[in-house]
């Protein structure tokens, strides 16, 4: 198999892993919140925990994307950042009146941290 094709396939695999990881982590977090932690639906505490799971989902997705990428790992981190940013802005615009302002602002404000942390743990700290 030619090297270029392997790189393209690894990039697609990285993107698929990231896209699949986001809802899986979010759903696992919601399940844990309901069953393991016994948090009732609604309320400030539940929203804060949900925001944590959104952060973790983005972090895991970024980590998987960067870790699975064959080359240009930082470019992959920027690409997932752009994808997250579009999705987060769309979510913030459509949910602006459905959630408290702190949740919506936190939803977008945590984006750079989750992408940076995923990139750093997958690639940044091990660079020569």
C-alpha positions in Angstrom: 0.0 0.0 0.0 1.4 3.4 -0.9 2.5 5.7 1.9 0.2 8.5 0.9 -2.8 6.2 1.0 -1.8 5.0 4.5 -1.6 8.5 5.7 -5.1 9.3 4.2 -6.6 6.2 5.8 -5.0 7.0 9.2 -6.4 10.5 9.0 -9.9 9.2 8.2 -9.5 6.6 11.1 -8.5 9.4 13.4 -11.5 11.5 12.5 -13.9 8.6 12.8 -12.5 7.7 16.2 -12.9 11.3 17.4 -16.4 11.6 16.1 -17.5 8.3 17.6 -15.7 9.1 21.0 -17.6 12.3 21.6 -21.1 10.8 21.9 -19.8 7.7 23.6 -18.1 9.6 26.4 -21.0 12.0 26.7 -23.5 9.1 27.0 -21.3 7.2 29.4 -21.0 10.4 31.5 -24.8 10.8 31.5 -25.2 7.2 32.5 -22.7 7.6 35.4 -24.4 10.8 36.5 -27.8 9.1 36.6 -26.8 5.7 38.0 -23.5 5.8 39.7 -23.7 9.3 41.2 -27.5 9.4 41.5 -27.8 13.0 40.3 -31.3 14.1 39.6 -32.0 15.6 36.2 -31.9 19.4 36.0 -30.4 21.9 38.4 -27.1 23.7 38.6 -25.1 20.7 39.9 -26.3 18.5 37.1 -25.5 21.1 34.5 -22.0 21.5 35.9 -21.5 17.8 35.8 -22.8 17.7 32.2 -20.4 20.5 31.3 -17.6 18.3 32.7 -18.7 15.4 30.5 -18.8 17.7 27.5 -15.3 18.7 28.3 -14.2 15.1 28.7 -15.8 14.1 25.4 -14.0 16.8 23.5 -10.7 16.0 25.3 -11.0 12.3 24.5 -12.0 13.0 20.9 -9.0 15.3 20.5 -6.6 12.9 22.1 -7.8 10.0 19.9 -7.6 12.2 16.7 -4.0 13.3 17.5 -2.8 9.9 18.7 -4.2 8.1 15.7 -2.9 10.6 13.1 0.1 9.3 11.2 1.6 12.7 10.4 1.0 16.4 11.1 -0.5 15.8 14.5 -0.7 19.5 15.3 -2.6 20.1 12.1 -5.0 17.4 13.1 -5.5 19.1 16.5 -6.2 22.4 14.7 -8.7 20.6 12.4 -10.6 19.1 15.3 -10.6 22.5 17.0 -12.2 24.0 13.9 -14.8 21.2 13.8 -15.5 21.6 17.5 -15.7 25.4 17.2 -18.3 25.2 14.4 -20.4 22.6 16.4 -20.1 24.6 19.7 -21.1 27.9 18.1 -24.0 26.2 16.4 -25.0 24.6 19.7 -24.6 27.9 21.6 -26.7 29.8 19.1 -29.5 27.3 19.1 -29.4 26.6 22.9 -28.8 30.2 24.1 -32.2 30.5 25.7 -32.4 26.9 26.9 -29.5 27.0 29.4 -28.0 29.4 31.9 -25.5 31.8 30.4 -22.6 30.3 32.4 -23.2 26.9 30.8 -23.3 28.2 27.3 -20.2 30.4 27.9 -18.4 27.5 29.6 -19.3 25.3 26.7 -17.4 27.5 24.3 -14.8 28.8 26.7 -13.5 25.4 27.6 -13.0 24.4 24.0 -9.4 25.7 23.7 -8.4 23.9 26.9 -9.9 20.6 25.9 -8.2 20.6 22.5 -4.9 21.8 23.9 -4.9 19.1 26.7 -5.8 16.4 24.2 -3.1 17.5 21.9 -0.5 17.9 24.6 -1.1 14.5 26.2 -1.2 12.7 22.8 1.8 14.5 21.2 3.0 17.8 22.7 4.8 16.6 25.7 6.6 13.8 23.8 8.0 16.0 21.0 11.7 16.3 20.9 
